[in-house]
Each structure stands twice: as C-alpha cells, then as structure tokens.
Amino acid sequence: MAPLKELGIDRFPTLFYQKYWHVIGNDIARFCLDMLNSRNDIEVINRTNIMLILKINSPRNTGQFRPISLCNVIYKIISKVLVNRFKRVLDLCIDDNQVAFVQGRQINDNILVAYEILHSFKKKREGSVRPFALKFNMSKAYNRMLCRLGFCNDWITLAKRYITFVSYSVVLNGIQRGEIRPTRSLRQGDPLNPYLFIICAKGFSTLINMAKCEGLIGGAKKTHLFFVDDNILFGEATTEWENAMKLVVAEYEQVLGQLVNFEKSLIYFSSNVGVDKRE
C-alpha cells in the first residue's frame, strides 16, 4: 500500500503502520485475525469518508464529481487478505472474455480485439450480415454469483460483511458531514472491489454463452468483451437479436436481482447498416 495515500477516517496514513510495525504489529495482526474469524464488530473499522473530486472545472451537478472512498488502513489490510485468497482461484472461475484483474491476463488483449472488430465494421460496406457493437455498464450481484460458483458459505458471509456493514460520511471543505448507510454498490478504493466486480460480470457472460450455444444470438464469432467497468456486446442489427438479448438481460435481472445499466450505453454500427435499421 502507498505510504502517504489518502487518509481514512482515523487520519493515520499507511506510513505510520509501516514505520511503527515493530511496536503495533502484533496487536494489529491479532485484531485482523479476530475480524477474519468473525469475532469482532466490523463496523468499528468500516466507517468511510467520501471525497468528491472534480471531473471538470465549474461542475453543475453531482454527476460531474468523482466520489473517492477513503478507507481505514486496518480495513485495507483485512481486505487485502481476502483478495490474496480470492486471486488463487479467480482464473478458474472467470471466462476468457474478462481479462481485468486476473493474473496471467492482460487488459490490452481485449482492447486490441475490440479495435480489430470495430475496424472491420468500418470496412464492411455490403453483405447480408449487419453487425453492431453495444457498450454498457453492469450492476453488481457478487454474493449470488459467489454462491453459484461454489464458494463456501463462510467465505461468502465474510466478504458480504465487509461490503454490507459500512457507513459513509461526506467530506465537504475538510469537514465530515452526515452519515450514509448504503444498501448496494461497491466502494472505490476498496482492494476487494474490482474482484467482486468481475464476479458480477461472470453471471452475465454465462447467460450470453448459453444463448449463443442455443442459437438465440449470432452475427459475430466474438459475442462480448468485458473490461474493468465497461462491457461490449457484438451482435447483428436485427429484431431477432434484440429480442433474444432482452430475454438474456431479463433472466440476468431475475436470477441475480440486479440491473444492466444502459443509461451510458453507446452503439456503433457497421457501415452497411442503414439508417432505418439503426433506429
């Protein structure tokens, strides 16, 4: 962990723990083990400050701020332990379409594949197949996916405790204000966040692969690519493909109880897709 990165609610930087580990190390280790064995109340270290970082000059609404969660160092230590355990089996659980945060995989691979596919769309000016690409975001449903992937109940409960029992205070002009107790979403700045995020993508990826095997969707050999927080679907600009994907999305939402977020979606059509088909 970076020694002088953002401070948590206790105001102690990582450097303090590194510098004086010979004094406090045994106590911290004992405390973390008690937490991992579910003997201590997680809320004592799970209070988090949120700072709003400007995305642009002169913002006019909250969407133009980037919220950054400032977690306590002790929480990050415990979260790192969970991450190190998680990473050992992640490669066995996650499809090849997802490359982010999985050891042995490079996110550049998906970037290059996406670039080549979109480049072929630009060059395609004729033919009966009218491909397109759809970029979208996905909500999180990590606890149900962990269960379906065969993780033991103790591990799922442990991970869920550190995500569920959290409270936020917003820092405005250097002053902590209010208390927020969220019921969904994951924290930026939490080491466990990206790994739970890609677990959520696994469920959607499985449903897409099943639909492809059953012949419900087609039009592209590569049906989807998943990145850190963005996903790309490749398909054919037909009513049949649209209806089939709606069924996939509906099943995902029903089974996992979450939503696919199309609010920030983008669509890219190949050159041979007419205006009437795009609408």
PyMOL commands that set and color helices and strands:
alter all, ss='L'
color gray80, all
select helices_A, chain A and resi 14-19+21-36+42-44+62-64+73-93+107-123+142-148+153-164+193-213+239-256+275-278
alter helices_A, ss='H'
color red, helices_A
select strands_A, chain A and resi 47-54+65-70+131-138+167-172+175-180+224-226+231-236+260-269
alter strands_A, ss='S'
color yellow, strands_A
deselect
rebuild
show_as cartoon
